[in-house]
Amino acid sequence: MVAIISAGAGLVWVVLLHFLLPADGYWAEFLLDRQGSFYPLSIQNLMWLIFFVGLGELAFALWRMWESRAELDQHYLPEDEETVLVVDDLGGLYKNLRKHKGLERGYFLPRLIQRVVLQFQSSRSVDQASVLLNSSLELFMHELELRYQMLRYISWLLPTLGFIGTIIGISRALAFAADYGEDHGDLLPDLSSQLAVAFHTTLLGLLMSGVIVFVLYLVQGKEENVLNQVGGYCLDNLINRLYER
């Protein structure tokens, strides 16, 4: 759904550029390949759609990070300096956890609390609960990495499409030179102009990829920071409070 909405936004953006930019101007040629033979089916327009899909995925990841961070404000666990948790206390804590929607939505904090609580109830061992906490955090970190695979592919795909557009432009320019030969009086200026247009796609693809990668690392860093806060919260307010009778 995010990809479909983002692609629709990219299509709207392309239409806006089409009507706002002069048809024979530099920016229309650079951003849209307006004078291309197959316009509007140009490499630039395809790159814009993919770029907006990437932005949509980043926006969704940012929203997911904010939601995960907000789970820390739900106060699932006791946060004073005196409370000690034994097995009998965990039943009420687990019931309170099930009342919130964070567990159904797959946020890190409620999932981590659920695992540790169930482990301690079955094993009555603080050491095993601590081991489970560490292994769960490692799994969550791997889960984060998998979430960003599509964005990393998009950051690779955009300059690749730009390079493909450049190859196509160069081949057209060489075909143009072969057709007209030296008898064409303006061969050199026309050929230089076509070659310059051919490199537009590579430049645009690199710029788009740079934006995607920059925002990707910012968002991923923030989400990893939230996961570290979740781990610290569970360690301080759950693991360190467990008491084995």
Secondary structure, DSSP 8 states (H G I E B T S, - for coil): -HHHHHHHHHHHHHHHHHHHS-TTSHHHHHHH-TT-TTTTS-HHHHHHHHHHHHHHHHHHHHHHHHHHHHGGGG--S--SSS--B-HHHHHHHHHHHHHSTTTTTT-HHHHHHHHHHHHHHHH--HHHHHHHHHHHHHHHHHHHHHHTHHHHHHHHHHHHHHHHHHHHHHHHHHHHHHHHGGG-TTHHHHHHHHHHHHTHHHHHHHHHHHHHHHHHHHHHHHHHHHHHHHHHHHHHHTGGGB---
